Amino acid sequence: MQRKIVLASKSERRKMLLQQINLDFEIRESEYEEDMSAMSDPCELAKFLALGKAQDVAKHYDDAIIIGADTFVFYEGKFIGKPKDKEDAKIILTNFSGNTHNIVTGLAIIDTKNNLIVSDYDEARVTFRKLSPEEIDDYIATGEPMDKAGAYGLMHRAAVLIEKVDGDFYSVIGLPLNKLHVALKKMGVNSLEK
């Protein structure tokens, strides 16, 4: 029997990734209130927030597999969220130019029927090539950076700004697919089956 799978997120990128691996799922956005100050270690914080989102949605289902995730960017020990305005986007992108920053994605999967919980994370290091001030201005003018943590979208126009990605590429996008697949398989869901 096919298990009900619920994505606890309205993220278009996470939705796209689950469709990419051919999962049949529904979406129920979490109402969990994120507390970025809950802990200082970025990897543990990502796991904590992902679990909070999944638990918030899990309470509505007796027999479902809930997937929660949380992704953020950090650079020189600071969390980098969505830019407040164009000037903030310019500061972020100028800092990233020619440098490397980290992205971590926490993953939580809850099987509400069998009371199983998987909590994990993955991370990657993203290196920008050296950007000219004109390139930064041109990219900001597209409007793309304004609703993205770290002020860029790897799967969109910012792809031309990135020199390399070390680590889990899909964590950069918002969901570590390899770890998700392995955990789901243990819960009886195989994304490789037709």
Backbone as JSON Lines, residues from 0, in Angstrom:
{"i":0,"aa":"M","n":[0.84,-1.2,0.0],"ca":[0.0,0.0,0.0],"c":[0.88,1.26,0.0]}
{"i":1,"aa":"Q","n":[0.49,2.22,-0.78],"ca":[1.24,3.48,-0.88],"c":[1.04,4.3,0.39]}
{"i":2,"aa":"R","n":[2.13,4.71,1.0],"ca":[2.04,5.55,2.2],"c":[1.79,6.99,1.8]}
{"i":3,"aa":"K","n":[1.04,7.7,2.65],"ca":[0.83,9.14,2.43],"c":[2.1,9.86,2.84]}
{"i":4,"aa":"I","n":[2.62,10.71,1.95],"ca":[3.81,11.5,2.23],"c":[3.41,12.97,2.21]}
{"i":5,"aa":"V","n":[3.84,13.69,3.22],"ca":[3.48,15.1,3.35],"c":[4.76,15.93,3.47]}
{"i":6,"aa":"L","n":[4.89,16.92,2.61],"ca":[6.0,17.87,2.69],"c":[5.56,19.04,3.56]}
{"i":7,"aa":"A","n":[6.27,19.26,4.66],"ca":[5.92,20.32,5.6],"c":[6.56,21.64,5.19]}
{"i":8,"aa":"S","n":[6.33,22.04,3.94],"ca":[6.97,23.23,3.4],"c":[6.25,23.68,2.15]}
{"i":9,"aa":"K","n":[6.22,24.97,1.91],"ca":[5.65,25.48,0.66],"c":[6.75,25.83,-0.35]}
{"i":10,"aa":"S","n":[8.0,25.47,-0.02],"ca":[9.14,25.79,-0.88],"c":[8.99,25.16,-2.26]}
{"i":11,"aa":"E","n":[9.05,26.01,-3.27],"ca":[8.95,25.51,-4.65],"c":[10.14,24.62,-5.0]}
{"i":12,"aa":"R","n":[11.31,24.93,-4.45],"ca":[12.49,24.12,-4.75],"c":[12.37,22.73,-4.13]}
{"i":13,"aa":"R","n":[11.87,22.64,-2.9],"ca":[11.69,21.32,-2.28],"c":[10.61,20.52,-3.01]}
{"i":14,"aa":"K","n":[9.56,21.19,-3.39],"ca":[8.51,20.54,-4.18],"c":[9.09,19.97,-5.47]}
{"i":15,"aa":"M","n":[9.89,20.76,-6.15],"ca":[10.52,20.33,-7.41],"c":[11.43,19.11,-7.18]}
{"i":16,"aa":"L","n":[12.18,19.11,-6.08],"ca":[13.09,18.0,-5.79],"c":[12.33,16.7,-5.52]}
{"i":17,"aa":"L","n":[11.22,16.78,-4.78],"ca":[10.43,15.58,-4.53],"c":[9.79,15.06,-5.82]}
{"i":18,"aa":"Q","n":[9.37,15.98,-6.68],"ca":[8.82,15.57,-7.99],"c":[9.92,14.93,-8.83]}
{"i":19,"aa":"Q","n":[11.13,15.45,-8.72],"ca":[12.27,14.93,-9.49],"c":[12.52,13.45,-9.18]}
{"i":20,"aa":"I","n":[12.34,13.06,-7.9],"ca":[12.57,11.66,-7.55],"c":[11.26,10.87,-7.55]}
{"i":21,"aa":"N","n":[10.23,11.45,-8.15],"ca":[8.98,10.75,-8.45],"c":[8.2,10.32,-7.2]}
{"i":22,"aa":"L","n":[8.22,11.13,-6.15],"ca":[7.41,10.83,-4.97],"c":[6.02,11.41,-5.14]}
{"i":23,"aa":"D","n":[5.03,10.66,-4.69],"ca":[3.66,11.14,-4.66],"c":[3.45,11.76,-3.27]}
{"i":24,"aa":"F","n":[3.19,13.04,-3.21],"ca":[3.13,13.72,-1.92],"c":[2.12,14.86,-1.96]}
{"i":25,"aa":"E","n":[1.75,15.31,-0.77],"ca":[0.94,16.51,-0.64],"c":[1.71,17.51,0.2]}
{"i":26,"aa":"I","n":[1.24,18.73,0.21],"ca":[1.93,19.8,0.94],"c":[1.03,20.32,2.05]}
{"i":27,"aa":"R","n":[1.6,20.45,3.22],"ca":[0.92,21.13,4.33],"c":[1.98,21.99,5.01]}
{"i":28,"aa":"E","n":[1.84,23.27,4.84],"ca":[2.85,24.19,5.38],"c":[2.85,24.16,6.9]}
{"i":29,"aa":"S","n":[4.03,24.12,7.46],"ca":[4.19,24.15,8.9],"c":[3.94,25.55,9.44]}
{"i":30,"aa":"E","n":[3.36,25.61,10.63],"ca":[3.15,26.9,11.3],"c":[4.15,27.08,12.44]}
{"i":31,"aa":"Y","n":[5.18,26.25,12.43],"ca":[6.21,26.29,13.46],"c":[6.94,27.63,13.44]}
{"i":32,"aa":"E","n":[7.12,28.21,14.62],"ca":[7.84,29.48,14.76],"c":[9.33,29.21,14.91]}
{"i":33,"aa":"E","n":[10.11,29.58,13.92],"ca":[11.55,29.35,13.97],"c":[12.21,30.25,15.0]}
{"i":34,"aa":"D","n":[13.14,29.67,15.74],"ca":[13.95,30.44,16.68],"c":[15.42,30.22,16.3]}
{"i":35,"aa":"M","n":[15.97,31.17,15.54],"ca":[17.35,31.05,15.05],"c":[18.37,31.14,16.19]}
{"i":36,"aa":"S","n":[17.92,31.52,17.38],"ca":[18.85,31.63,18.5],"c":[18.79,30.4,19.41]}
{"i":37,"aa":"A","n":[18.07,29.36,18.99],"ca":[17.89,28.18,19.84],"c":[19.21,27.48,20.15]}
{"i":38,"aa":"M","n":[20.14,27.51,19.22],"ca":[21.48,26.95,19.45],"c":[22.46,27.59,18.49]}
{"i":39,"aa":"S","n":[23.74,27.55,18.83],"ca":[24.72,28.27,18.02],"c":[25.32,27.43,16.9]}
{"i":40,"aa":"D","n":[25.37,26.11,17.05],"ca":[25.94,25.26,16.01],"c":[24.98,25.2,14.81]}
{"i":41,"aa":"P","n":[25.41,25.65,13.63],"ca":[24.49,25.73,12.48],"c":[23.91,24.38,12.08]}
{"i":42,"aa":"C","n":[24.7,23.32,12.16],"ca":[24.21,22.0,11.75],"c":[23.15,21.49,12.72]}
{"i":43,"aa":"E","n":[23.39,21.66,14.02],"ca":[22.41,21.23,15.02],"c":[21.15,22.1,14.94]}
{"i":44,"aa":"L","n":[21.33,23.38,14.67],"ca":[20.18,24.28,14.54],"c":[19.32,23.88,13.34]}
{"i":45,"aa":"A","n":[19.95,23.55,12.22],"ca":[19.19,23.15,11.03],"c":[18.37,21.89,11.31]}
{"i":46,"aa":"K","n":[18.96,20.92,12.01],"ca":[18.23,19.7,12.4],"c":[17.07,20.04,13.33]}
{"i":47,"aa":"F","n":[17.33,20.88,14.3],"ca":[16.33,21.27,15.29],"c":[15.13,21.95,14.63]}
{"i":48,"aa":"L","n":[15.4,22.89,13.73],"ca":[14.32,23.62,13.06],"c":[13.54,22.71,12.1]}
{"i":49,"aa":"A","n":[14.24,21.83,11.39],"ca":[13.57,20.9,10.49],"c":[12.63,19.98,11.27]}
{"i":50,"aa":"L","n":[13.1,19.51,12.42],"ca":[12.28,18.63,13.26],"c":[11.06,19.37,13.8]}
{"i":51,"aa":"G","n":[11.26,20.61,14.2],"ca":[10.13,21.41,14.69],"c":[9.05,21.57,13.63]}
{"i":52,"aa":"K","n":[9.45,21.82,12.4],"ca":[8.49,21.97,11.3],"c":[7.76,20.66,11.05]}
{"i":53,"aa":"A","n":[8.5,19.55,11.02],"ca":[7.89,18.24,10.77],"c":[6.93,17.86,11.9]}
{"i":54,"aa":"Q","n":[7.33,18.1,13.15],"ca":[6.46,17.77,14.29],"c":[5.17,18.57,14.27]}
{"i":55,"aa":"D","n":[5.26,19.84,13.86],"ca":[4.07,20.69,13.79],"c":[3.04,20.11,12.81]}
{"i":56,"aa":"V","n":[3.51,19.61,11.69],"ca":[2.61,19.04,10.69],"c":[2.19,17.62,11.07]}
{"i":57,"aa":"A","n":[3.09,16.86,11.69],"ca":[2.81,15.46,12.05],"c":[1.61,15.31,12.97]}
{"i":58,"aa":"K","n":[1.35,16.31,13.81],"ca":[0.25,16.19,14.76],"c":[-1.12,16.13,14.07]}
{"i":59,"aa":"H","n":[-1.17,16.42,12.78],"ca":[-2.42,16.38,12.02],"c":[-2.66,15.04,11.31]}
{"i":60,"aa":"Y","n":[-1.72,14.1,11.43],"ca":[-1.8,12.84,10.68],"c":[-1.54,11.64,11.58]}
{"i":61,"aa":"D","n":[-2.39,10.61,11.47],"ca":[-2.2,9.37,12.23],"c":[-1.33,8.38,11.47]}
{"i":62,"aa":"D","n":[-1.39,8.43,10.13],"ca":[-0.66,7.46,9.32],"c":[-0.09,8.15,8.08]}
{"i":63,"aa":"A","n":[1.07,8.77,8.27],"ca":[1.71,9.49,7.16],"c":[3.2,9.61,7.45]}
{"i":64,"aa":"I","n":[3.93,9.91,6.41],"ca":[5.36,10.21,6.54],"c":[5.52,11.7,6.25]}
{"i":65,"aa":"I","n":[6.02,12.41,7.23],"ca":[6.15,13.86,7.15],"c":[7.61,14.21,6.88]}
{"i":66,"aa":"I","n":[7.84,15.1,5.92],"ca":[9.2,15.54,5.6],"c":[9.32,17.03,5.94]}
{"i":67,"aa":"G","n":[10.24,17.34,6.83],"ca":[10.52,18.73,7.18],"c":[11.96,19.05,6.84]}
{"i":68,"aa":"A","n":[12.21,20.29,6.49],"ca":[13.58,20.7,6.16],"c":[13.76,22.18,6.49]}
{"i":69,"aa":"D","n":[15.0,22.54,6.73],"ca":[15.33,23.95,6.94],"c":[16.73,24.18,6.39]}
{"i":70,"aa":"T","n":[16.87,25.22,5.58],"ca":[18.15,25.52,4.93],"c":[18.57,26.94,5.25]}
{"i":71,"aa":"F","n":[19.84,27.1,5.55],"ca":[20.34,28.46,5.68],"c":[21.82,28.54,5.32]}
{"i":72,"aa":"V","n":[22.2,29.77,5.1],"ca":[23.54,30.11,4.65],"c":[24.28,30.71,5.83]}
{"i":73,"aa":"F","n":[25.56,30.33,5.98],"ca":[26.35,31.05,6.96],"c":[27.73,31.34,6.4]}
{"i":74,"aa":"Y","n":[28.24,32.49,6.81],"ca":[29.49,33.02,6.28],"c":[30.22,33.74,7.4]}
{"i":75,"aa":"E","n":[31.47,33.36,7.61],"ca":[32.29,33.94,8.67],"c":[31.57,33.95,10.02]}
{"i":76,"aa":"G","n":[30.92,32.81,10.33],"ca":[30.27,32.65,11.63],"c":[28.92,33.32,11.77]}
{"i":77,"aa":"K","n":[28.39,33.92,10.7],"ca":[27.1,34.61,10.79],"c":[26.09,33.97,9.86]}
{"i":78,"aa":"F","n":[24.83,33.9,10.33],"ca":[23.74,33.42,9.49],"c":[23.38,34.51,8.49]}
{"i":79,"aa":"I","n":[23.21,34.12,7.24],"ca":[22.84,35.07,6.19],"c":[21.44,34.71,5.7]}
{"i":80,"aa":"G","n":[20.49,35.56,5.99],"ca":[19.12,35.31,5.56],"c":[18.83,35.97,4.22]}
{"i":81,"aa":"K","n":[17.55,36.24,4.0],"ca":[17.15,36.96,2.79],"c":[17.55,38.42,2.96]}
{"i":82,"aa":"P","n":[17.96,39.07,1.88],"ca":[18.35,40.49,2.01],"c":[17.16,41.37,2.37]}
{"i":83,"aa":"K","n":[17.44,42.38,3.19],"ca":[16.38,43.31,3.61],"c":[15.96,44.23,2.46]}
{"i":84,"aa":"D","n":[16.96,44.59,1.61],"ca":[16.71,45.48,0.49],"c":[17.85,45.3,-0.52]}
{"i":85,"aa":"K","n":[17.85,46.1,-1.57],"ca":[18.87,45.96,-2.61],"c":[20.28,46.25,-2.1]}
{"i":86,"aa":"E","n":[20.39,47.2,-1.2],"ca":[21.7,47.53,-0.64],"c":[22.26,46.36,0.18]}
{"i":87,"aa":"D","n":[21.38,45.71,0.94],"ca":[21.78,44.54,1.72],"c":[22.21,43.4,0.79]}
{"i":88,"aa":"A","n":[21.47,43.21,-0.3],"ca":[21.84,42.18,-1.3],"c":[23.22,42.46,-1.86]}
{"i":89,"aa":"K","n":[23.5,43.73,-2.12],"ca":[24.8,44.11,-2.67],"c":[25.93,43.8,-1.68]}
{"i":90,"aa":"I","n":[25.71,44.07,-0.41],"ca":[26.71,43.78,0.62],"c":[26.97,42.28,0.69]}
{"i":91,"aa":"I","n":[25.89,41.48,0.71],"ca":[26.03,40.02,0.79],"c":[26.81,39.5,-0.41]}
{"i":92,"aa":"L","n":[26.4,39.89,-1.6],"ca":[27.04,39.37,-2.82],"c":[28.48,39.85,-2.95]}
{"i":93,"aa":"T","n":[28.76,41.05,-2.5],"ca":[30.14,41.56,-2.52],"c":[31.0,40.74,-1.57]}
{"i":94,"aa":"N","n":[30.45,40.38,-0.4],"ca":[31.19,39.53,0.53],"c":[31.45,38.14,-0.05]}
{"i":95,"aa":"F","n":[30.48,37.61,-0.77],"ca":[30.61,36.27,-1.34],"c":[31.57,36.25,-2.53]}
{"i":96,"aa":"S","n":[31.72,37.37,-3.21],"ca":[32.55,37.45,-4.41],"c":[33.98,36.97,-4.14]}
{"i":97,"aa":"G","n":[34.41,35.92,-4.86],"ca":[35.74,35.37,-4.7],"c":[35.95,34.59,-3.42]}
{"i":98,"aa":"N","n":[34.89,34.34,-2.68],"ca":[35.0,33.66,-1.39],"c":[34.09,32.43,-1.33]}
{"i":99,"aa":"T","n":[34.22,31.7,-0.25],"ca":[33.43,30.48,-0.03],"c":[32.56,30.65,1.21]}
{"i":100,"aa":"H","n":[31.32,30.2,1.12],"ca":[30.41,30.2,2.27],"c":[29.79,28.82,2.39]}
{"i":101,"aa":"N","n":[29.13,28.57,3.5],"ca":[28.53,27.27,3.76],"c":[27.01,27.36,3.7]}
{"i":102,"aa":"I","n":[26.42,26.25,3.28],"ca":[24.96,26.11,3.32],"c":[24.67,24.78,4.0]}
{"i":103,"aa":"V","n":[23.79,24.82,4.97],"ca":[23.4,23.59,5.68],"c":[21.89,23.41,5.55]}
{"i":104,"aa":"T","n":[21.49,22.16,5.34],"ca":[20.07,21.82,5.31],"c":[19.81,20.73,6.33]}
{"i":105,"aa":"G","n":[18.92,21.04,7.26],"ca":[18.45,20.05,8.22],"c":[17.31,19.27,7.61]}
{"i":106,"aa":"L","n":[17.22,17.99,7.93],"ca":[16.19,17.1,7.39],"c":[15.56,16.34,8.55]}
{"i":107,"aa":"A","n":[14.24,16.32,8.58],"ca":[13.51,15.52,9.57],"c":[12.42,14.75,8.85]}
{"i":108,"aa":"I","n":[12.33,13.46,9.16],"ca":[11.3,12.62,8.58],"c":[10.6,11.9,9.74]}
{"i":109,"aa":"I","n":[9.29,12.03,9.79],"ca":[8.51,11.41,10.87],"c":[7.49,10.45,10.26]}
{"i":110,"aa":"D","n":[7.54,9.19,10.68],"ca":[6.53,8.19,10.32],"c":[5.55,8.18,11.49]}
{"i":111,"aa":"T","n":[4.4,8.81,11.3],"ca":[3.46,8.97,12.42],"c":[2.8,7.66,12.82]}
{"i":112,"aa":"K","n":[2.67,6.7,11.91],"ca":[2.05,5.41,12.23],"c":[2.95,4.56,13.12]}
{"i":113,"aa":"N","n":[4.22,4.5,12.77],"ca":[5.18,3.64,13.48],"c":[6.04,4.39,14.49]}
{"i":114,"aa":"N","n":[5.75,5.68,14.65],"ca":[6.46,6.53,15.6],"c":[7.98,6.49,15.4]}
{"i":115,"aa":"L","n":[8.4,6.6,14.14],"ca":[9.82,6.65,13.8],"c":[10.2,8.08,13.44]}
{"i":116,"aa":"I","n":[11.39,8.5,13.88],"ca":[11.87,9.85,13.56],"c":[13.31,9.75,13.07]}
{"i":117,"aa":"V","n":[13.57,10.36,11.92],"ca":[14.93,10.5,11.42],"c":[15.25,11.99,11.44]}
{"i":118,"aa":"S","n":[16.37,12.34,12.03],"ca":[16.79,13.73,12.09],"c":[18.25,13.79,11.64]}
{"i":119,"aa":"D","n":[18.53,14.55,10.59],"ca":[19.87,14.57,10.02],"c":[20.1,15.93,9.36]}
{"i":120,"aa":"Y","n":[21.27,16.09,8.78],"ca":[21.58,17.3,8.03],"c":[22.64,16.97,7.0]}
{"i":121,"aa":"D","n":[22.81,17.87,6.07],"ca":[23.94,17.8,5.15],"c":[24.34,19.22,4.85]}
{"i":122,"aa":"E","n":[25.56,19.39,4.38],"ca":[26.01,20.75,4.08],"c":[26.92,20.76,2.87]}
{"i":123,"aa":"A","n":[27.13,21.95,2.37],"ca":[27.99,22.15,1.21],"c":[28.7,23.48,1.35]}
{"i":124,"aa":"R","n":[29.8,23.59,0.64],"ca":[30.55,24.84,0.57],"c":[30.42,25.37,-0.85]}
{"i":125,"aa":"V","n":[29.98,26.6,-0.97],"ca":[29.76,27.22,-2.28],"c":[30.79,28.33,-2.47]}
{"i":126,"aa":"T","n":[31.51,28.26,-3.59],"ca":[32.52,29.27,-3.9],"c":[32.07,30.1,-5.09]}
{"i":127,"aa":"F","n":[32.02,31.41,-4.89],"ca":[31.71,32.35,-5.97],"c":[33.01,32.7,-6.69]}
{"i":128,"aa":"R","n":[32.94,32.91,-7.97],"ca":[34.1,33.48,-8.65],"c":[34.15,34.97,-8.31]}
{"i":129,"aa":"K","n":[35.23,35.62,-8.63],"ca":[35.35,37.05,-8.36],"c":[34.39,37.8,-9.29]}
{"i":130,"aa":"L","n":[33.48,38.57,-8.7],"ca":[32.46,39.28,-9.48],"c":[32.81,40.76,-9.59]}
{"i":131,"aa":"S","n":[32.49,41.32,-10.74],"ca":[32.66,42.77,-10.9],"c":[31.46,43.46,-10.25]}
{"i":132,"aa":"P","n":[31.64,44.73,-9.84],"ca":[30.51,45.47,-9.29],"c":[29.33,45.54,-10.27]}
{"i":133,"aa":"E","n":[29.63,45.6,-11.57],"ca":[28.57,45.66,-12.59],"c":[27.77,44.36,-12.6]}
{"i":134,"aa":"E","n":[28.47,43.23,-12.5],"ca":[27.76,41.93,-12.46],"c":[26.83,41.85,-11.26]}
{"i":135,"aa":"I","n":[27.31,42.3,-10.11],"ca":[26.49,42.28,-8.9],"c":[25.26,43.15,-9.1]}
{"i":136,"aa":"D","n":[25.46,44.37,-9.63],"ca":[24.33,45.28,-9.88],"c":[23.35,44.69,-10.89]}
{"i":137,"aa":"D","n":[23.88,44.08,-11.96],"ca":[23.01,43.47,-12.97],"c":[22.19,42.34,-12.38]}
{"i":138,"aa":"Y","n":[22.82,41.53,-11.54],"ca":[22.1,40.41,-10.94],"c":[21.02,40.91,-9.98]}
{"i":139,"aa":"I","n":[21.35,41.91,-9.19],"ca":[20.35,42.47,-8.26],"c":[19.18,43.07,-9.03]}
{"i":140,"aa":"A","n":[19.47,43.68,-10.17],"ca":[18.41,44.29,-11.0],"c":[17.41,43.26,-11.52]}
{"i":141,"aa":"T","n":[17.8,41.98,-11.57],"ca":[16.85,40.94,-12.01],"c":[15.76,40.72,-10.96]}
{"i":142,"aa":"G","n":[16.01,41.14,-9.72],"ca":[15.05,40.93,-8.63],"c":[15.18,39.56,-7.98]}
{"i":143,"aa":"E","n":[15.93,38.68,-8.59],"ca":[16.03,37.3,-8.09],"c":[16.6,37.19,-6.66]}
{"i":144,"aa":"P","n":[17.59,38.0,-6.29],"ca":[18.19,37.82,-4.96],"c":[17.26,38.16,-3.79]}
{"i":145,"aa":"M","n":[16.2,38.9,-4.05],"ca":[15.46,39.51,-2.96],"c":[14.67,38.54,-2.08]}
{"i":146,"aa":"D","n":[14.32,37.36,-2.59],"ca":[13.54,36.43,-1.77],"c":[14.31,35.15,-1.48]}
{"i":147,"aa":"K","n":[15.65,35.24,-1.54],"ca":[16.46,34.05,-1.34],"c":[17.5,34.26,-0.24]}
{"i":148,"aa":"A","n":[17.6,33.27,0.64],"ca":[18.64,33.32,1.66],"c":[20.0,33.37,0.96]}
{"i":149,"aa":"G","n":[20.87,34.24,1.42],"ca":[22.16,34.4,0.78],"c":[22.12,35.26,-0.46]}
{"i":150,"aa":"A","n":[20.95,35.76,-0.81],"ca":[20.77,36.7,-1.93],"c":[21.1,36.11,-3.3]}
{"i":151,"aa":"Y","n":[20.92,34.79,-3.45],"ca":[21.12,34.21,-4.78],"c":[20.37,32.89,-4.9]}
{"i":152,"aa":"G","n":[20.06,32.54,-6.15],"ca":[19.41,31.28,-6.45],"c":[20.29,30.43,-7.35]}
{"i":153,"aa":"L","n":[20.88,29.4,-6.78],"ca":[21.8,28.54,-7.52],"c":[21.16,27.91,-8.75]}
{"i":154,"aa":"M","n":[19.87,27.57,-8.65],"ca":[19.18,26.9,-9.76],"c":[18.66,27.9,-10.79]}
{"i":155,"aa":"H","n":[18.96,29.15,-10.61],"ca":[18.45,30.18,-11.51],"c":[19.63,30.94,-12.12]}
{"i":156,"aa":"R","n":[19.49,32.24,-12.27],"ca":[20.52,33.04,-12.95],"c":[21.86,33.06,-12.23]}
{"i":157,"aa":"A","n":[21.84,32.88,-10.93],"ca":[23.1,32.93,-10.17],"c":[24.02,31.76,-10.5]}
{"i":158,"aa":"A","n":[23.54,30.78,-11.23],"ca":[24.39,29.65,-11.63],"c":[25.66,30.15,-12.31]}
{"i":159,"aa":"V","n":[25.6,31.27,-13.01],"ca":[26.77,31.79,-13.73],"c":[27.77,32.5,-12.8]}
{"i":160,"aa":"L","n":[27.38,32.68,-11.53],"ca":[28.25,33.36,-10.57],"c":[29.07,32.38,-9.74]}
{"i":161,"aa":"I","n":[28.68,31.1,-9.79],"ca":[29.26,30.09,-8.92],"c":[30.45,29.41,-9.59]}
{"i":162,"aa":"E","n":[31.56,29.37,-8.89],"ca":[32.75,28.68,-9.4],"c":[32.67,27.18,-9.11]}
{"i":163,"aa":"K","n":[32.28,26.83,-7.86],"ca":[32.17,25.4,-7.55],"c":[31.33,25.18,-6.29]}
{"i":164,"aa":"V","n":[30.84,23.94,-6.18],"ca":[30.11,23.49,-5.0],"c":[30.79,22.24,-4.49]}
{"i":165,"aa":"D","n":[31.21,22.26,-3.23],"ca":[31.8,21.09,-2.6],"c":[30.82,20.57,-1.56]}
{"i":166,"aa":"G","n":[30.5,19.28,-1.66],"ca":[29.54,18.71,-0.72],"c":[28.25,18.37,-1.41]}
{"i":167,"aa":"D","n":[27.17,18.25,-0.63],"ca":[25.89,17.82,-1.16],"c":[25.19,18.95,-1.93]}
{"i":168,"aa":"F","n":[25.17,18.82,-3.26],"ca":[24.58,19.83,-4.13],"c":[23.11,20.07,-3.79]}
{"i":169,"aa":"Y","n":[22.38,18.99,-3.51],"ca":[20.95,19.13,-3.27],"c":[20.64,19.81,-1.93]}
{"i":170,"aa":"S","n":[21.6,19.78,-1.0],"ca":[21.42,20.54,0.24],"c":[21.41,22.03,-0.04]}
{"i":171,"aa":"V","n":[22.19,22.44,-1.04],"ca":[22.21,23.85,-1.43],"c":[20.83,24.27,-1.93]}
{"i":172,"aa":"I","n":[20.17,23.38,-2.63],"ca":[18.85,23.69,-3.18],"c":[17.76,23.6,-2.11]}
{"i":173,"aa":"G","n":[17.97,22.74,-1.1],"ca":[17.02,22.72,-0.01],"c":[16.6,21.36,0.53]}
{"i":174,"aa":"L","n":[17.16,20.26,0.0],"ca":[16.78,18.94,0.48],"c":[17.86,17.92,0.13]}
{"i":175,"aa":"P","n":[18.52,17.31,1.11],"ca":[19.54,16.3,0.81],"c":[18.88,15.01,0.33]}
{"i":176,"aa":"L","n":[18.78,14.85,-0.98],"ca":[18.0,13.75,-1.56],"c":[18.56,12.38,-1.23]}
{"i":177,"aa":"N","n":[19.86,12.23,-1.18],"ca":[20.43,10.92,-0.87],"c":[20.01,10.47,0.53]}
{"i":178,"aa":"K","n":[20.17,11.33,1.51],"ca":[19.78,10.97,2.88],"c":[18.27,10.77,2.98]}
{"i":179,"aa":"L","n":[17.51,11.56,2.25],"ca":[16.05,11.4,2.24],"c":[15.67,10.02,1.7]}
{"i":180,"aa":"H","n":[16.26,9.63,0.57],"ca":[15.95,8.34,-0.06],"c":[16.26,7.18,0.89]}
{"i":181,"aa":"V","n":[17.44,7.22,1.52],"ca":[17.85,6.14,2.42],"c":[16.88,6.03,3.6]}
{"i":182,"aa":"A","n":[16.51,7.16,4.18],"ca":[15.59,7.15,5.32],"c":[14.2,6.66,4.91]}
{"i":183,"aa":"L","n":[13.7,7.14,3.76],"ca":[12.38,6.71,3.3],"c":[12.35,5.21,3.01]}
{"i":184,"aa":"K","n":[13.45,4.7,2.47],"ca":[13.52,3.27,2.15],"c":[13.35,2.44,3.43]}
{"i":185,"aa":"K","n":[13.94,2.9,4.53],"ca":[13.8,2.2,5.82],"c":[12.35,2.24,6.31]}
{"i":186,"aa":"M","n":[11.59,3.22,5.82],"ca":[10.18,3.35,6.2],"c":[9.26,2.69,5.17]}
{"i":187,"aa":"G","n":[9.85,1.98,4.23],"ca":[9.04,1.24,3.25],"c":[8.7,2.0,1.98]}
{"i":188,"aa":"V","n":[9.34,3.15,1.77],"ca":[9.08,3.94,0.57],"c":[10.35,3.95,-0.28]}
{"i":189,"aa":"N","n":[10.26,3.44,-1.5],"ca":[11.41,3.38,-2.4],"c":[11.17,4.3,-3.58]}
{"i":190,"aa":"S","n":[11.89,5.41,-3.63],"ca":[11.68,6.39,-4.71],"c":[12.17,5.9,-6.06]}
{"i":191,"aa":"L","n":[12.87,4.76,-6.08],"ca":[13.36,4.23,-7.35],"c":[12.36,3.25,-7.99]}
{"i":192,"aa":"E","n":[11.35,2.83,-7.22],"ca":[10.33,1.95,-7.79],"c":[9.39,2.74,-8.68]}
{"i":193,"aa":"K","n":[8.83,2.06,-9.68],"ca":[7.87,2.73,-10.57],"c":[6.58,3.01,-9.86]}
